[in-house]
């Protein structure tokens, strides 16, 4: 049986966790994988904590539930470390990627004793400098691709460019800014 890679995303409504989970699934699908990308729906509203999920496999995926024991966790909003147990069920041979300006060593005390790999990236700074706004989901998407190795950086960057060109054909500045953000993000992940 093939290994299924499971990623759980934590963010706040409006930060793009759902979109990032679906973009990761789409990029993996384009490399020939079987995928699922979906949010956990509830009474969420702008700013409320939300979760989204991505599954990637070489074989058909027959699981249809939320992800309770992920290989990887992505935390788009560092403030969630104070109110959500983001490491619940996280496998110690996986990793957590946190959007923060802090180092992995500075973040570890807030992770409920998690002993696995901790990675950080300042996705806010990258998005503000490359895109012109605080839209951290794109750099976080690049960071989890780098940390997890679910596809090569080249495959990911090519897929992102194609996807962005399709979605924002009439807004070349959006394409350029996001491509700069993802290219920079794969280089700036700490804790690899």
C-alpha positions in Angstrom: 0.0 0.0 0.0 1.3 3.4 -0.9 2.0 6.1 1.7 -0.6 8.8 2.0 0.8 12.2 2.9 -1.7 14.2 5.0 -1.4 17.9 5.7 -3.6 19.8 8.2 -3.8 23.6 7.7 -4.6 26.0 10.6 -5.5 29.6 9.9 -8.2 32.2 10.5 -11.1 32.8 8.2 -10.0 34.9 5.3 -6.3 34.0 5.4 -6.4 31.5 2.6 -6.0 28.2 4.4 -8.8 26.6 2.3 -7.3 28.0 -0.9 -3.8 26.8 0.0 -5.0 23.3 0.8 -6.7 23.1 -2.6 -3.8 24.6 -4.5 -1.4 22.0 -2.9 -3.9 19.3 -4.0 -4.1 20.7 -7.5 -0.4 20.9 -7.9 0.1 17.3 -6.6 -2.7 16.1 -9.0 -0.8 17.7 -11.9 2.2 15.5 -11.0 0.0 12.4 -11.3 -1.0 11.9 -7.7 -4.4 11.2 -6.2 -5.5 14.0 -4.0 -8.1 15.5 -1.7 -8.2 19.2 -0.6 -11.0 20.4 1.6 -11.9 22.7 4.5 -13.6 21.8 7.8 -16.9 23.7 7.7 -18.6 25.1 10.7 -19.8 28.5 12.0 -16.5 30.1 10.8 -16.4 33.7 10.0 -13.7 36.2 9.1 -10.9 35.9 11.7 -12.2 32.8 13.4 -9.9 29.7 13.6 -10.4 27.3 10.7 -8.9 24.0 9.5 -8.3 22.7 6.0 -6.9 19.4 4.8 -4.8 18.0 2.0 -4.2 14.3 1.2 -1.7 13.1 -1.4 -1.1 9.5 -2.5 0.2 7.4 -5.4 -2.9 5.3 -5.2 -6.6 6.0 -5.0 -7.6 7.6 -1.7 -10.5 5.8 0.0 -10.5 7.8 3.2 -13.2 10.5 3.5 -12.7 12.2 6.8 -10.9 15.1 8.4 -7.2 14.5 9.2 -6.5 13.5 12.8 -3.0 12.2 12.6 -1.2 14.4 9.9 2.3 14.0 8.6 2.5 17.8 8.4 0.8 20.8 9.9 0.8 24.3 8.5 0.0 27.2 10.8 -0.8 30.3 8.8 -1.4 32.5 11.9 1.0 32.3 14.8 -1.7 33.6 17.3 -3.4 30.2 16.9 -0.6 28.6 18.9 -2.2 30.2 22.0 -5.8 28.9 21.4 -5.6 25.8 19.2 -3.7 22.6 19.8 -2.1 22.6 16.4 0.1 19.6 17.1 -2.8 17.3 18.1 -2.1 14.0 16.4 0.9 15.3 14.5 3.4 12.5 13.7 6.8 13.1 15.1 8.5 11.9 11.9 6.6 14.8 10.1 6.9 18.5 10.7 5.1 21.7 11.6 5.6 24.9 9.6 4.7 28.1 11.4 4.3 31.6 9.9 6.4 33.7 12.2 9.4 35.9 12.3 10.7 33.7 15.2 13.2 30.8 14.9 12.1 27.2 15.3 13.8 27.2 18.8 11.7 30.2 19.9 8.5 28.5 18.7 9.0 25.0 20.2 7.9 26.0 23.8 4.4 26.9 22.4 4.0 23.5 20.7 2.6 21.3 23.5 5.8 19.3 23.9 5.9 18.3 20.2 9.3 16.5 19.6 9.3 16.5 15.8 10.8 18.9 13.3 9.7 22.5 13.7 10.1 24.9 10.7 9.4 28.6 10.5 9.0 31.1 7.8 8.1 34.8 7.8 5.3 34.5 5.3 3.9 37.9 6.3 7.1 39.7 5.4 7.5 37.8 2.2 3.9 38.5 1.1 4.0 42.1 2.0 7.3 42.6 0.2 6.5 40.6 -2.9 2.7 40.9 -3.3 2.2 44.2 -1.5 -0.3 42.8 1.0 -0.3 40.4 3.9 -1.5 37.3 2.0 0.6 34.6 3.7 -1.1 31.5 2.2 1.0 31.5 -1.0 4.4 31.6 0.8 3.1 29.0 3.3 2.2 26.7 0.4 5.7 27.0 -1.0 7.1 26.3 2.5 5.1 23.1 3.0 6.2 21.8 -0.5 9.8 22.4 0.5 9.5 20.8 4.0 7.4 17.8 2.9 9.0 17.1 -0.4 5.7 16.0 -1.9 6.9 17.2 -5.2 10.0 18.9 -6.6 10.5 22.6 -6.3 10.7 22.8 -10.1 7.4 20.9 -10.6 5.7 23.1 -7.9 7.0 26.4 -9.3 6.0 25.5 -12.9 2.5 24.4 -11.7 2.1 27.6 -9.7 3.0 29.8 -12.7 0.6 27.9 -15.0 -2.2 28.1 -12.3 -1.6 31.8 -11.7 -1.5 32.7 -15.4 -4.8 30.9 -15.9 -6.5 32.5 -12.9 -5.0 36.0 -13.2 -4.4 36.4 -17.0 -5.6 40.0 -16.9 -3.5 40.9 -13.8 0.2 40.2 -14.6 1.3 42.1 -11.4 -0.5 39.4 -9.3 1.2 36.7 -11.2 4.7 38.3 -10.8 4.2 39.1 -7.1 3.0 35.6 -6.2 5.8 33.9 -8.2 8.3 36.1 -6.4 6.7 35.1 -3.1 6.8 31.4 -3.7 10.3 31.4 -5.2 11.6 33.3 -2.2 9.6 31.2 0.3 11.2 27.9 -0.8 14.6 29.4 0.0 13.7 31.0 3.3 12.2 28.2 5.4 14.1 27.7 8.7 14.5 24.3 10.3 14.9 22.2 7.2 
